[in-house]
Amino acid sequence: MVEVTNELMYERLKRIHGDVAEMKFDLQELKRRMTGTEEAVVGVHRRLDRHDERLERIERRLELRELAEAQKGFDPNS
């Protein structure tokens, strides 16, 4: 069996410390990437909202046009 010494404990703690530091760095990187992804999704939602508004305006205009055409009646000569 291996004898546990202060040097062995110190080496193990240094290795654990390095692993924790690496995990901390990776977690920070993941947070940055997640923030970027969230911002991109917000941008897509804004764009979709603008398209929805434009589509609603177009639909309203078409309904007004269809209503005006229905009121003037059908003229086969035109």
Summary of the structure (lengths in Angstrom):
residues: 78
radius of gyration: 33.2
end to end distance: 103.6
largest distance: 106.7
contacts: 136
relative contact order: 0.05
helix: 86%
strand: 0%
